[in-house]
Amino acid sequence: MPVTYDFLIVGSGPAGSAVAAGLANSAKKPKVLLLEAGGDNEDRNCRVDSQRWFTLRNQDMNWRYKTVPQEHCLNREIDYPRGRGVGGSSAINFSIYNIGAHDDYEEWARFVGDDTFQWKKMHQRFKDLETFHGGLPEGVDKKYAAPKLSDHGTSGPIHVGYAAEWEDDVLPLLDLFQEAGFPLNPDHNSGDPLGMSVLINSAHRGIRSTAKDLLVPLPENMTIVTNFPVQRIIFKGKMAIGVESNGKQYLASKEVILSAGALDTPRVLMHSGIGPAKCLEEFNIPVVLDMPAVGQGLRDHVACPLMYTRTENSTSRKAFYGDKNTMDDALEQLKVECTGPFSKFACQMGIGWFKSDKLISSAEFQELPVDEKAFLLRETVPHYEIMTHFPMHWLIPGFRNEDLNYSCILVWYYNAQSRGEVTLQSSDPNVPLKFDPKFLAHPFDRRAAIEALREALRFTQYEDYAKDNVVELSAPKSHTDEGLLEHWRQTLVSTGHMAGTVKMGQLGGVDTVVDSDFRLVGIEGLRVADMSVVPILPSCHTQSVAYVTGMTCAEKLVAQYNLA
């Protein structure tokens, strides 16, 4: 006989773990089952801060998805990484922790008609989530980092803060940005990200925080089952009553909550008979609910690199990265003492968000819908992002040792208007969906990409930075619009911020799949709580948003079932 729990949560990433923890820790202690398709991710070495750049390659921790060939990116199939195992993508991400613009959350609340998602309430959830460590290395001026205590939490399960040591050229580079007209921001997690800042990491004392930290200590009323890839939902009429995988079932007396992410929640729904009827019938899947919007609306952030080798005296990267013994010794020091060169290199970066006047004055902007233009003009909403000190050499096969003394500037464009899709390609529920984000498909996206890259080049051509450049490793061959766009086509990568495939909206909306209480419209006892429901693409690296999405869903469930 299948075992019955009060609540079943499918997926243990940031959202799923937050839902599970919120329910299990409520006063009435319901029985909670958290199901994870991957393993338990117990290897502590995978949590060492500086190793964040390598977990992505761990085949046991990454589903290793790829997009379909992207028409506007030279038909390249682009890596589409998703975390596998307890912690989900928080176990393989790069520990970049920011929360976006307060106007993002005001827009979310407006769009779905629910003030639960307004900044004031979401901000409190961010504070409840984190323990912020605001200590800075000795001698760092407050102009670079001066967070207000009122903007941060002190007792949450996710530890965030600055690296213990910083590379010698971090602060001089920030000074150059300021001189070149990119103003400084002393705290990018205040609700106003605009300006150049130093990165806040989801790590502390050499150890990364992941969603697994929400589950420690494990409540007595919670069970975690790993290596259980949910294939479909079990229904009784139009009510979800459980899930199954390879013939094994678990049942829920109250609700099933899907938190498998923007790429896999639609897979579970479609193989359960919820999705576009025509597509389901093509793969002989009985239709439970015809819902054409399932799998539509995929959004993501993308980036491209600018890379230059530098003069010998402008960085010390080659001496460190080019000496395996030095790196091995530094890694052991980090594990034992939580300090040393490996907390210095690749753990503290510069990061900034900015607006582009040229983008706002473009024809492509003027042709956007009125609501979208109004959102892009809001005070705290950025149009692009710049990041410094990214260790790109670890992600490029065959990177030459002689080029290790280099500088990498990563460039993002934000608020893409392209809407991709995830669709069935097999009747086998173990086969991934087809992922087509349609990168650079919309004219506005191409304009945003061009202007973001042009702004970054304005910095790399700034005299006091450019004088130390020796060789271009990755840069546009020309600075015309077409030359800048070609650089994007050749180098664009996904940053793993997928969202929007099971969209939250107001009842009656043409693309609404779940309501603002996370309930799947037309089905009882089934909710979705992960980045797939988020109806905007927030101006940040989205692990933080996944956490508070799960926290918000848990709050609503606790209230509905009087669990407090």
KOLPA-767269 format. One line per field, with one value per residue (C-alpha): residue number from 0; x negated, z, y. Coordinates in nm, 2 decimals, always signed. Layout:
<recs>
n = (NUM/...)
east = (X/...)
up = (Z/...)
north = (Y/...)
</recs>
This chain:
<recs>
n = (0/1/2/3/4/5/6/7/8/9/10/11/12/13/14/15/16/17/18/19/20/21/22/23/24/25/26/27/28/29/30/31/32/33/34/35/36/37/38/39/40/41/42/43/44/45/46/47/48/49/50/51/52/53/54/55/56/57/58/59/60/61/62/63/64/65/66/67/68/69/70/71/72/73/74/75/76/77/78/79/80/81/82/83/84/85/86/87/88/89/90/91/92/93/94/95/96/97/98/99/100/101/102/103/104/105/106/107/108/109/110/111/112/113/114/115/116/117/118/119/120/121/122/123/124/125/126/127/128/129/130/131/132/133/134/135/136/137/138/139/140/141/142/143/144/145/146/147/148/149/150/151/152/153/154/155/156/157/158/159/160/161/162/163/164/165/166/167/168/169/170/171/172/173/174/175/176/177/178/179/180/181/182/183/184/185/186/187/188/189/190/191/192/193/194/195/196/197/198/199/200/201/202/203/204/205/206/207/208/209/210/211/212/213/214/215/216/217/218/219/220/221/222/223/224/225/226/227/228/229/230/231/232/233/234/235/236/237/238/239/240/241/242/243/244/245/246/247/248/249/250/251/252/253/254/255/256/257/258/259/260/261/262/263/264/265/266/267/268/269/270/271/272/273/274/275/276/277/278/279/280/281/282/283/284/285/286/287/288/289/290/291/292/293/294/295/296/297/298/299/300/301/302/303/304/305/306/307/308/309/310/311/312/313/314/315/316/317/318/319/320/321/322/323/324/325/326/327/328/329/330/331/332/333/334/335/336/337/338/339/340/341/342/343/344/345/346/347/348/349/350/351/352/353/354/355/356/357/358/359/360/361/362/363/364/365/366/367/368/369/370/371/372/373/374/375/376/377/378/379/380/381/382/383/384/385/386/387/388/389/390/391/392/393/394/395/396/397/398/399/400/401/402/403/404/405/406/407/408/409/410/411/412/413/414/415/416/417/418/419/420/421/422/423/424/425/426/427/428/429/430/431/432/433/434/435/436/437/438/439/440/441/442/443/444/445/446/447/448/449/450/451/452/453/454/455/456/457/458/459/460/461/462/463/464/465/466/467/468/469/470/471/472/473/474/475/476/477/478/479/480/481/482/483/484/485/486/487/488/489/490/491/492/493/494/495/496/497/498/499/500/501/502/503/504/505/506/507/508/509/510/511/512/513/514/515/516/517/518/519/520/521/522/523/524/525/526/527/528/529/530/531/532/533/534/535/536/537/538/539/540/541/542/543/544/545/546/547/548/549/550/551/552/553/554/555/556/557/558/559/560/561/562/563)
east = (+0.00/-0.13/-0.23/-0.02/-0.16/+0.02/-0.19/-0.41/-0.67/-0.84/-1.19/-1.44/-1.59/-1.55/-1.18/-1.09/-1.31/-1.16/-0.80/-0.90/-1.07/-0.79/-0.53/-0.73/-0.83/-0.48/-0.32/-0.09/-0.37/-0.20/-0.36/-0.57/-0.74/-1.01/-1.09/-1.42/-1.50/-1.88/-2.10/-2.16/-2.47/-2.65/-3.00/-3.12/-3.40/-3.13/-3.04/-3.39/-3.35/-3.62/-3.50/-3.17/-3.32/-3.36/-3.04/-2.87/-3.07/-2.98/-2.76/-2.60/-2.48/-2.39/-2.12/-2.34/-2.05/-2.10/-1.88/-1.77/-1.98/-1.93/-1.85/-1.98/-2.30/-2.45/-2.24/-2.44/-2.31/-2.37/-2.44/-2.13/-2.25/-2.01/-2.10/-2.05/-2.02/-1.92/-1.96/-1.88/-2.06/-2.18/-2.42/-2.59/-2.54/-2.82/-2.70/-2.61/-2.35/-2.14/-1.77/-1.69/-1.50/-1.21/-1.02/-1.04/-0.82/-0.58/-0.53/-0.48/-0.21/-0.04/-0.04/+0.11/+0.34/+0.20/+0.00/-0.16/-0.43/-0.49/-0.84/-0.78/-0.66/-0.91/-1.19/-1.09/-1.11/-1.46/-1.56/-1.41/-1.60/-1.95/-2.22/-2.42/-2.79/-2.89/-3.25/-3.50/-3.87/-4.09/-4.13/-3.83/-3.66/-3.28/-3.22/-3.26/-3.03/-2.82/-2.50/-2.23/-2.14/-1.77/-1.81/-1.95/-1.87/-2.07/-1.93/-1.82/-1.95/-2.13/-2.46/-2.56/-2.83/-3.16/-3.47/-3.73/-4.01/-3.99/-4.22/-4.46/-4.29/-3.93/-3.91/-4.13/-3.90/-3.59/-3.77/-3.82/-3.45/-3.36/-3.60/-3.46/-3.11/-2.97/-2.87/-2.93/-2.65/-2.74/-2.48/-2.33/-2.08/-1.90/-1.62/-1.81/-2.08/-2.18/-2.55/-2.88/-2.93/-3.11/-2.94/-2.75/-2.80/-2.58/-2.89/-3.06/-3.40/-3.48/-3.15/-2.87/-2.51/-2.26/-1.90/-2.00/-2.07/-1.69/-1.65/-1.90/-1.82/-1.56/-1.23/-1.09/-0.77/-0.96/-1.09/-1.33/-1.33/-1.61/-1.66/-1.29/-1.23/-0.85/-0.70/-0.34/-0.08/+0.20/+0.55/+0.89/+1.11/+0.97/+0.80/+0.43/+0.39/+0.03/-0.27/-0.44/-0.77/-0.84/-0.54/-0.60/-0.35/-0.32/+0.01/+0.11/+0.41/+0.39/+0.19/-0.08/-0.33/-0.55/-0.88/-1.08/-1.18/-1.10/-1.23/-1.10/-0.77/-0.62/-0.75/-0.57/-0.25/-0.25/-0.31/-0.03/+0.21/+0.20/+0.09/+0.16/+0.41/+0.29/-0.07/+0.04/+0.25/-0.04/-0.24/+0.06/+0.09/+0.45/+0.57/+0.67/+0.68/+0.62/+0.40/+0.21/+0.00/-0.19/-0.55/-0.51/-0.66/-1.02/-1.25/-1.62/-1.92/-2.22/-2.57/-2.88/-3.24/-3.50/-3.85/-4.19/-4.54/-4.69/-5.04/-5.23/-5.20/-4.83/-4.71/-4.86/-4.63/-4.89/-5.12/-4.82/-4.62/-4.93/-5.08/-4.90/-5.10/-5.01/-4.65/-4.64/-4.81/-4.56/-4.27/-4.38/-4.43/-4.08/-3.93/-4.12/-4.15/-3.87/-4.12/-4.41/-4.45/-4.16/-3.92/-4.08/-4.09/-3.76/-3.55/-3.51/-3.40/-3.27/-2.91/-2.69/-2.35/-2.28/-2.03/-2.10/-1.98/-2.05/-1.82/-1.54/-1.57/-1.57/-1.30/-1.29/-1.20/-0.93/-0.76/-0.71/-0.37/-0.28/-0.30/-0.64/-0.79/-0.65/-0.82/-1.16/-1.14/-1.09/-1.35/-1.53/-1.49/-1.82/-1.88/-2.21/-2.46/-2.84/-3.05/-3.43/-3.69/-3.49/-3.73/-3.63/-3.94/-3.79/-3.50/-3.69/-3.85/-4.21/-4.27/-4.64/-4.86/-5.03/-4.70/-4.62/-4.71/-4.38/-4.07/-3.72/-3.42/-3.09/-2.79/-2.42/-2.12/-1.79/-1.42/-1.43/-1.11/-1.16/-0.94/-1.06/-0.90/-0.95/-0.77/-0.73/-0.96/-0.87/-0.59/-0.86/-0.84/-1.21/-1.31/-1.37/-1.15/-1.28/-1.41/-1.39/-1.45/-1.46/-1.76/-1.79/-1.47/-1.30/-1.42/-1.43/-1.66/-1.90/-1.90/-1.94/-2.23/-2.40/-2.37/-2.47/-2.79/-2.86/-2.84/-3.08/-3.32/-3.31/-3.47/-3.73/-3.83/-3.86/-4.23/-4.33/-4.20/-4.29/-4.66/-4.71/-4.55/-4.79/-4.59/-4.21/-4.10/-3.73/-3.60/-3.39/-3.58/-3.41/-3.21/-2.92/-2.58/-2.63/-2.98/-2.85/-2.56/-2.79/-2.99/-2.67/-2.58/-2.92/-2.96/-2.62/-2.56/-2.27/-2.31/-2.06/-1.79/-1.50/-1.14/-0.79/-0.68/-0.39/-0.30/-0.12/+0.15/+0.50/+0.79/+0.91/+0.57/+0.49/+0.16/+0.25/+0.16/+0.16/+0.33/+0.16/+0.21/-0.01/+0.30/+0.31/+0.62/+0.87/+0.72/+0.78/+0.50/+0.21/-0.01/-0.33/-0.60/-0.93/-1.07/-0.83/-0.54/-0.73/-0.56/-0.85/-1.22/-1.37/-1.67/-1.91/-2.06/-1.75/-1.84/-1.72/-1.38/-1.33/-1.38/-1.12/-0.88/-0.88/-0.86/-0.55/-0.38/-0.44/-0.29/+0.02/+0.05/-0.01/+0.27/+0.52/+0.48/+0.45/+0.11/-0.03)
up = (+0.00/-0.08/+0.22/+0.28/+0.40/+0.45/+0.19/-0.09/-0.24/-0.57/-0.59/-0.33/-0.49/-0.32/-0.37/-0.28/+0.03/+0.14/+0.10/+0.28/+0.57/+0.60/+0.63/+0.85/+1.10/+1.14/+1.48/+1.40/+1.25/+0.94/+0.78/+0.49/+0.22/+0.01/-0.31/-0.50/-0.84/-0.77/-0.48/-0.14/-0.23/+0.09/-0.03/+0.18/-0.07/-0.32/-0.07/-0.05/-0.17/-0.43/-0.58/-0.69/-1.04/-1.07/-0.93/-1.26/-1.43/-1.18/-1.38/-1.06/-0.97/-1.31/-1.55/-1.83/-2.05/-2.37/-2.58/-2.93/-3.19/-3.14/-3.47/-3.37/-3.21/-3.52/-3.45/-3.14/-2.89/-2.56/-2.23/-2.01/-1.66/-1.39/-1.05/-0.96/-0.60/-0.27/-0.30/-0.67/-0.87/-0.55/-0.52/-0.85/-0.90/-0.87/-0.52/-0.66/-0.43/-0.51/-0.48/-0.76/-0.77/-0.54/-0.85/-0.97/-0.68/-0.72/-1.08/-0.97/-0.72/-0.98/-1.25/-1.03/-0.83/-0.49/-0.25/-0.10/-0.36/-0.30/-0.21/+0.16/+0.22/-0.01/+0.15/+0.49/+0.35/+0.22/+0.56/+0.73/+0.49/+0.54/+0.80/+0.66/+0.73/+0.65/+0.76/+0.52/+0.48/+0.67/+0.50/+0.27/+0.25/+0.32/-0.02/-0.16/+0.08/+0.35/+0.39/+0.63/+0.90/+0.83/+0.48/+0.60/+0.82/+1.11/+1.19/+0.87/+0.74/+0.43/+0.51/+0.28/+0.27/+0.13/+0.08/+0.36/+0.12/-0.21/-0.51/-0.51/-0.81/-0.70/-0.55/-0.81/-1.07/-0.89/-0.88/-1.26/-1.31/-1.10/-1.29/-1.62/-1.52/-1.36/-1.01/-0.70/-0.49/-0.14/-0.12/-0.42/-0.20/-0.07/-0.32/-0.55/-0.74/-0.96/-0.96/-0.92/-0.61/-0.46/-0.49/-0.20/-0.20/-0.06/+0.13/+0.46/+0.60/+0.30/+0.28/+0.04/+0.16/-0.04/-0.01/+0.19/+0.48/+0.51/+0.60/+0.89/+1.14/+0.97/+1.15/+1.28/+1.08/+0.75/+0.53/+0.23/-0.04/-0.29/-0.63/-0.69/-1.03/-1.02/-1.36/-1.31/-1.07/-0.96/-0.99/-0.85/-1.10/-1.11/-0.77/-0.73/-0.46/-0.51/-0.74/-0.89/-1.03/-1.19/-1.03/-0.68/-0.54/-0.25/-0.16/-0.01/+0.21/+0.16/-0.13/-0.39/-0.45/-0.77/-0.73/-1.00/-1.17/-1.49/-1.71/-1.52/-1.36/-1.71/-1.79/-1.48/-1.57/-1.93/-1.86/-1.61/-1.88/-1.80/-2.10/-2.46/-2.56/-2.92/-2.80/-2.54/-2.79/-3.03/-2.77/-2.66/-2.32/-2.19/-2.14/-1.79/-1.85/-2.17/-2.07/-2.38/-2.16/-1.98/-2.11/-2.28/-2.18/-2.10/-2.00/-1.90/-1.86/-2.08/-2.08/-2.30/-2.21/-2.28/-2.20/-2.22/-2.11/-1.89/-1.81/-1.55/-1.27/-1.31/-1.17/-0.98/-1.13/-1.34/-1.04/-0.86/-1.13/-1.32/-1.03/-0.94/-0.62/-0.50/-0.57/-0.40/-0.09/-0.09/-0.12/+0.19/+0.38/+0.29/+0.41/+0.74/+0.82/+0.60/+0.48/+0.23/-0.14/-0.24/-0.05/-0.24/-0.60/-0.77/-0.46/-0.46/-0.77/-0.87/-0.99/-1.11/-1.27/-1.49/-1.71/-2.08/-2.22/-2.57/-2.52/-2.39/-2.69/-2.94/-3.19/-3.05/-2.70/-2.84/-3.01/-2.68/-2.51/-2.28/-1.96/-2.05/-2.13/-1.80/-1.61/-1.78/-1.69/-1.32/-1.09/-0.97/-1.28/-1.46/-1.83/-1.81/-1.57/-1.56/-1.35/-1.30/-1.20/-1.34/-1.36/-1.72/-1.78/-1.58/-1.82/-2.14/-2.26/-2.36/-2.20/-2.24/-1.94/-2.08/-2.09/-1.72/-1.64/-1.78/-1.70/-1.77/-1.78/-1.82/-1.97/-1.93/-2.09/-1.89/-1.96/-2.27/-2.46/-2.63/-2.50/-2.54/-2.48/-2.34/-2.53/-2.53/-2.75/-2.62/-2.45/-2.21/-1.89/-1.82/-2.14/-2.10/-2.28/-2.57/-2.45/-2.69/-2.51/-2.85/-2.75/-2.94/-3.13/-3.04/-3.19/-2.85/-2.72/-3.00/-2.93/-2.56/-2.62/-2.85/-2.61/-2.30/-2.48/-2.61/-2.25/-2.12/-2.41/-2.30/-1.98/-2.14/-2.37/-2.08/-2.09/-1.74/-1.79/-2.15/-2.10/-1.92/-2.18/-2.39/-2.61/-2.68/-2.59/-2.64/-2.79/-3.08/-3.41/-3.48/-3.28/-3.53/-3.43/-3.64/-3.50/-3.14/-3.22/-3.39/-3.07/-2.88/-3.14/-3.10/-2.72/-2.56/-2.27/-2.04/-1.68/-1.56/-1.46/-1.63/-1.54/-1.65/-1.80/-1.56/-1.52/-1.23/-1.32/-1.25/-1.31/-1.67/-1.80/-2.14/-2.01/-1.65/-1.53/-1.15/-0.94/-0.69/-0.42/-0.64/-0.71/-1.06/-1.22/-1.28/-1.05/-0.68/-0.44/-0.67/-0.64/-0.82/-0.63/-0.82/-1.08/-1.34/-1.19/-1.15/-1.40/-1.43/-1.47/-1.17/-1.21/-1.03/-1.01/-0.93/-0.66/-0.40/-0.58/-0.59/-0.21/-0.13/-0.39/-0.19/+0.14/+0.01/-0.10/+0.24/+0.42/+0.21/+0.28/+0.66/+0.66/+0.46/+0.67/+1.00/+1.07/+1.27)
north = (+0.00/+0.35/+0.56/+0.87/+1.21/+1.54/+1.72/+1.59/+1.83/+1.73/+1.88/+1.99/+2.30/+2.64/+2.66/+2.30/+2.30/+2.63/+2.49/+2.17/+2.35/+2.61/+2.33/+2.09/+2.37/+2.50/+2.46/+2.17/+1.96/+1.80/+1.50/+1.62/+1.42/+1.58/+1.39/+1.44/+1.29/+1.30/+1.19/+1.33/+1.55/+1.46/+1.53/+1.82/+1.90/+2.01/+2.28/+2.44/+2.79/+2.81/+2.48/+2.65/+2.67/+2.30/+2.15/+2.25/+1.97/+1.70/+1.46/+1.33/+1.68/+1.83/+1.71/+1.85/+1.97/+2.16/+2.39/+2.31/+2.48/+2.85/+3.02/+3.36/+3.22/+3.05/+2.74/+2.65/+2.41/+2.60/+2.43/+2.45/+2.33/+2.23/+2.10/+1.73/+1.61/+1.77/+2.14/+2.14/+2.41/+2.59/+2.29/+2.37/+2.74/+3.00/+3.13/+3.47/+3.62/+3.92/+3.99/+4.24/+4.56/+4.65/+4.75/+4.39/+4.28/+4.57/+4.46/+4.10/+4.20/+4.43/+4.16/+3.89/+4.12/+4.01/+4.24/+3.93/+3.98/+4.35/+4.45/+4.52/+4.16/+4.00/+4.20/+4.06/+3.71/+3.78/+3.90/+3.59/+3.37/+3.50/+3.54/+3.83/+3.85/+4.21/+4.20/+4.34/+4.28/+4.53/+4.86/+4.85/+5.19/+5.21/+5.36/+5.01/+4.83/+4.98/+4.77/+4.89/+4.64/+4.71/+4.56/+4.23/+3.93/+3.80/+3.45/+3.28/+2.94/+3.08/+3.24/+3.53/+3.79/+3.90/+3.68/+3.69/+3.82/+4.01/+4.01/+4.31/+4.47/+4.45/+4.79/+4.97/+4.82/+4.96/+5.30/+5.28/+5.21/+5.51/+5.73/+5.60/+5.71/+5.39/+5.51/+5.29/+5.13/+5.03/+4.75/+4.58/+4.39/+4.70/+4.68/+4.93/+4.74/+5.03/+5.10/+4.91/+4.71/+4.41/+4.08/+3.93/+3.55/+3.27/+3.14/+3.20/+3.10/+2.89/+2.69/+2.75/+2.77/+2.57/+2.48/+2.18/+2.42/+2.48/+2.11/+2.10/+1.98/+1.76/+1.79/+1.46/+1.51/+1.54/+1.26/+1.30/+1.04/+1.07/+0.90/+0.92/+1.10/+1.17/+1.07/+1.17/+1.29/+1.06/+1.20/+1.11/+1.29/+1.65/+1.62/+1.54/+1.27/+1.16/+1.09/+0.79/+0.68/+0.35/+0.19/+0.32/+0.56/+0.81/+0.97/+1.31/+1.37/+1.74/+1.86/+1.79/+2.08/+2.07/+2.24/+2.07/+2.40/+2.58/+2.30/+1.99/+2.10/+2.13/+1.78/+1.63/+1.82/+1.72/+1.35/+1.37/+1.49/+1.87/+2.08/+2.15/+1.88/+1.86/+1.79/+1.54/+1.35/+1.34/+1.14/+0.93/+1.09/+1.09/+1.45/+1.54/+1.92/+2.10/+2.39/+2.54/+2.78/+2.50/+2.50/+2.84/+3.17/+3.05/+3.34/+3.34/+3.57/+3.54/+3.67/+3.72/+3.77/+4.04/+3.90/+4.06/+3.95/+4.21/+4.34/+4.14/+4.40/+4.46/+4.12/+3.83/+3.56/+3.38/+3.32/+3.15/+2.99/+2.87/+2.68/+2.36/+2.31/+2.66/+2.60/+2.26/+2.41/+2.69/+2.46/+2.26/+2.59/+2.70/+2.37/+2.38/+2.75/+2.90/+3.16/+3.20/+3.26/+3.04/+3.26/+3.55/+3.43/+3.36/+3.43/+3.81/+3.99/+4.33/+4.34/+4.62/+4.70/+5.00/+5.17/+5.26/+5.59/+5.47/+5.17/+5.38/+5.61/+5.33/+5.25/+4.90/+5.03/+5.26/+4.97/+4.78/+4.76/+5.05/+4.84/+4.70/+5.05/+5.18/+4.90/+4.95/+5.32/+5.25/+5.39/+5.07/+4.85/+4.79/+4.72/+4.54/+4.39/+4.39/+4.15/+4.15/+3.89/+3.60/+3.29/+3.22/+3.01/+2.72/+2.71/+2.72/+2.39/+2.43/+2.77/+2.85/+2.89/+3.19/+3.38/+3.33/+3.69/+3.81/+4.02/+3.90/+4.13/+3.95/+4.14/+4.06/+4.23/+4.23/+4.23/+4.01/+4.02/+3.68/+3.41/+3.05/+2.72/+2.37/+2.10/+1.72/+1.51/+1.17/+0.97/+0.85/+1.06/+1.00/+1.19/+1.56/+1.81/+2.01/+2.35/+2.64/+2.98/+3.16/+3.37/+3.70/+3.63/+3.96/+4.29/+4.46/+4.18/+4.24/+4.61/+4.55/+4.32/+4.57/+4.86/+4.66/+4.54/+4.89/+5.02/+4.75/+4.84/+5.20/+5.08/+4.84/+5.13/+5.37/+5.48/+5.39/+5.03/+4.99/+5.08/+4.75/+4.53/+4.32/+4.08/+4.05/+3.70/+3.76/+4.08/+4.20/+4.22/+4.55/+4.80/+4.84/+4.72/+4.41/+4.35/+4.37/+4.14/+3.89/+3.87/+3.78/+3.52/+3.35/+3.36/+3.39/+3.15/+3.08/+3.19/+2.93/+3.17/+3.00/+3.11/+3.15/+2.82/+2.76/+3.12/+3.28/+3.53/+3.65/+3.41/+3.44/+3.55/+3.39/+3.25/+3.20/+2.85/+2.90/+3.16/+3.39/+3.12/+2.89/+2.66/+2.51/+2.64/+2.36/+2.10/+2.06/+1.97/+2.07/+2.37/+2.48/+2.67/+2.73/+2.97/+2.83/+3.03/+3.36/+3.60/+3.84/+3.77/+3.96/+4.18/+3.94/+3.60/+3.41/+3.16/+3.41/+3.45/+3.08/+3.06/+3.33/+3.19/+2.87/+3.06/+3.25/+2.93/+2.77/+3.08/+3.05/+2.67/+2.72/+2.99/+2.78/+2.47/+2.65/+2.50/+2.80)
</recs>
